[in-house]
Amino acid sequence: MTAAADVTMEQILGTLPGFVYHCRGDQQRTFDTIGPGFQDCTGYTPEEAATNPELQHAGLIHAEDRPGIDASIQESIARRQPYELRYRIVRPDRSLRSVSDRGSPRFAADGGLLGLAGFITPSSEHRGTSPDAIGEDRLPQFARKDLLTGLPNRQAALEWLAQARREGRPESLLILNLDIDNFQWINNTFGREQADHVIQVMAQELRHLIKPDDLLARLQSDEFLLMIRQTEPGQTDAARTADDTAHTETVLQKLRIDFNSRLEERHDIPYIPGYCIGCRHVHGGPRQTSAESPAASSSGPAAEPSTADAEALLLEANTALSEAKRSGVNRQSVFIPEMSRIIQRRIQLESRLSMAQQLEEFRLHYQPIVRRDGLIVGAEALMRWPQTDGSFIPPYLFIPLLEKNGRIREVGRWLIATACEQLARWRADGLKLDYLSINVSAAQLLSKELPMHALLLDTISRHQLEPSSILLEITETAVLENMELARLELERLTSLGFGIALDDFGTGYSSLLTLLQLPISALKIDKSFVDGIADQPKSIALVETCISIADKLGLRCIAEGVEAELQCQSLRKIGCQYFQGYLYDQALPPQELALRLRGQQTFRI
């Protein structure tokens, strides 16, 4: 063994310019490990970094560079890709040092983020220069530009918007936040290279929609920002305000038509994506004082002159985008002040959710599923969140929040355990119910930490239930997140005897393809089709087609949202075998459904 073999890894790292690091995935990206060279590069000792929140990975970055760097790292995490960044750090003597940061996110077996590992090396740019001497025009180009598309990034967009507001030009400004629908599905289905190409094509075609005086930027991943100047009509303030939303909607619709026609002419992308748009309309004219700004008030039309800073305006455009995405795909929304209040209520609701789980406030109610002969044969387990006044917070408000904050897996496990326990109790009491239908989220279905089949087998064995007594409801959106992993898990579940129902059938992008790729045993016809079946020929034709498909594939077909006798009669005429909806009963507490089952009378169908 040579003397060189006795050299430690720490000694080797100490000879290199820069330092290695591992940091957490929190907002400050707190360092877990920093290697030799940290002090030489940053000017701070490792001991100072260990005790000062401002000296963590995010805090070291110059304030002007940080928004763009933060967005790039978030994109890297979302795409599970390495990152290569350049930015400035401010040393203790207030001098600047430009650095290169190469790293990669690390993930646990269940897909959760473990942290970031990387290597930071110094360069000679701006070394020893006071940050006060660096003007905006000298901000490094790499801190302003998106590498994939060549477009300005978030930091550059913020600077452009701030400058536009300072100029006080007479034109109004449309701030459009555009986000591609179901981009993760494009990534999973066609691969990362094709997904990146879709982003590049979107950027190329969006460029054709703006004038030289406008701006197009890429904020992150599949999200773009357009800032378009509009000539102000010669109207009074009152007339202008009254006409604002309609005018903006017209502009958005024209933009969408022009953009779609351009995308349709592109034959080099595997899929023409849908997209949602959120818009913030800012009138031109002199900059107002904060007291005059509607952004400083809880009321007033959003399109009046605003003194909200660039970050606030982008946030309002993003708020409108969130509202558009909540409505579905290919939607658009114009910001109004009420949206901020809605967002605030959601934040409050999210805060209450954690307590609701700890205090065991959630309940399960069960909506009967009725067979063609009028007997209750199954029930769907539905979550309810009761309030002290006897009302319920609607599931469409809190379920997305559970999915967003990652609690849906834990709540989903509770739901499965509670529903199975209840079914076993009913059967022990001599009540007959063939099966329970349970909704499954994408996070549950795709979990590697606790696979769905393992969770279900453990649960039904504890309650002495057979797999056929559980029908799992999935949506097409859930499986599109990772079609291959979803297929493997569903095949495992089907082989064990569990039933799989495709919920909201007919409303997704490729429901027929989903039927061919996945082991589905039942279809649930969406309520939107059932609503018009009594008097709308198109609805009748669509539902009849769904029933025919199910019949030919040997699948059970359940019509959801049946609320009127005429709907039931129309469904019977075209061969529907199972029904669910308010015509038969709403979702009931366990004891009330037990009464229905105990004195079961045949529904007249």
Summary of the structure (lengths in Angstrom):
residues: 605
radius of gyration: 28.4
end to end distance: 87.6
largest distance: 91.2
contacts: 1882
relative contact order: 0.07
helix: 45%
strand: 21%
